[in-house]
Amino acid sequence: MTALLRRTTIALALALRAGSAAAQAIPFTTAATPWDSEQLGNHRAVVRVGADVRFARAELPWRRPDRHPELKAVLVVSERDGTPIRNVRRGNITQEKGVIDFEPAAGAGRYF
């Protein structure tokens, strides 16, 4: 990544602040609209991009029971129009967390 890219840390519905993770529970909710699990997978995180930026980073705490989560697909979809985001870079993906960088092409708003 170049220094010219404007980076932002985005507030996640699942986000936990560093140092307080042990004291907090991850909020789980039910979606208001059906989720196409056949095409988009069984799980989703709600990622909120608060400003119109060129680049966003999501750090998602999770508990994955599979042995090689780094080999699984990671999709990012805009809530605004359901369009898959093409410019996605997978960072460190482990059983405990996933780091995903993406270009929020639809601007500020929610991404899944």
C-alpha positions in Angstrom: 0.0 0.0 0.0 1.3 3.4 -0.8 1.4 6.4 1.5 -0.8 8.3 -1.1 -3.8 6.1 -0.3 -5.9 7.6 2.4 -6.5 5.0 5.0 -9.3 4.9 7.5 -10.3 2.5 10.2 -14.0 1.8 9.9 -16.4 1.4 12.7 -17.7 -2.2 12.6 -20.9 -3.5 14.1 -18.7 -6.3 15.4 -15.8 -4.1 16.4 -14.1 -4.3 19.7 -11.6 -1.7 20.9 -8.1 -2.9 21.6 -7.6 -3.7 25.2 -11.2 -4.1 26.0 -12.0 -7.2 23.9 -12.1 -9.5 26.9 -14.7 -7.4 28.7 -17.1 -7.1 25.7 -19.3 -9.4 23.9 -19.7 -9.3 20.1 -23.2 -8.1 19.2 -25.2 -10.5 17.0 -28.4 -9.5 15.3 -30.8 -10.9 12.8 -30.9 -9.3 9.4 -34.1 -7.3 8.4 -33.9 -8.8 4.9 -33.1 -12.2 3.7 -29.4 -13.0 2.9 -28.6 -15.1 -0.2 -26.4 -17.6 1.6 -26.1 -19.7 -1.6 -24.1 -17.0 -3.3 -22.8 -14.9 -0.4 -22.0 -17.4 2.3 -23.4 -18.2 5.7 -22.1 -15.4 7.7 -21.7 -11.6 7.3 -20.3 -8.7 9.2 -21.8 -5.2 8.9 -19.0 -2.7 8.2 -19.8 1.0 8.3 -17.7 3.4 6.3 -18.3 6.8 7.8 -16.7 9.0 5.1 -16.2 9.1 1.4 -12.7 7.5 1.2 -10.7 5.6 -1.4 -9.6 2.8 1.0 -11.1 1.1 4.1 -9.8 -1.5 6.4 -12.0 -3.9 8.4 -10.6 -5.9 11.3 -13.2 -8.5 12.1 -13.0 -10.6 15.3 -14.5 -14.0 14.8 -14.2 -17.6 15.9 -13.8 -19.9 12.9 -13.7 -23.6 13.6 -12.4 -24.5 10.1 -8.7 -25.4 9.9 -7.7 -23.1 7.0 -9.9 -19.9 7.0 -7.2 -18.2 4.9 -8.2 -20.4 2.0 -11.9 -19.4 2.1 -13.5 -16.7 -0.1 -14.1 -13.2 1.4 -16.7 -11.2 -0.4 -17.5 -7.5 0.2 -20.9 -6.2 -1.0 -22.4 -2.7 -0.9 -25.6 -2.4 1.0 -26.7 0.5 -1.3 -27.1 -1.5 -4.4 -25.9 -5.0 -3.6 -22.9 -4.7 -5.9 -19.9 -6.8 -5.1 -16.8 -4.8 -4.5 -14.0 -5.8 -6.9 -11.0 -4.1 -5.3 -10.6 -6.3 -2.1 -7.3 -7.3 -0.5 -7.2 -10.0 2.1 -4.8 -9.3 5.0 -4.1 -11.6 7.9 -6.9 -14.2 8.0 -6.8 -16.6 11.0 -9.3 -18.5 13.1 -9.5 -15.6 15.5 -9.8 -12.6 13.2 -9.7 -11.4 9.6 -8.3 -8.2 8.2 -9.8 -7.0 4.9 -8.9 -3.9 2.9 -11.3 -2.7 0.2 -12.2 0.2 -1.9 -15.7 1.4 -0.9 -16.8 2.2 -4.4 -20.3 3.1 -3.4 -19.0 5.8 -1.0 -19.9 6.2 2.7 -22.4 3.6 4.0 -22.7 0.0 5.0 -20.9 -2.9 3.5 -21.3 -6.6 4.2 
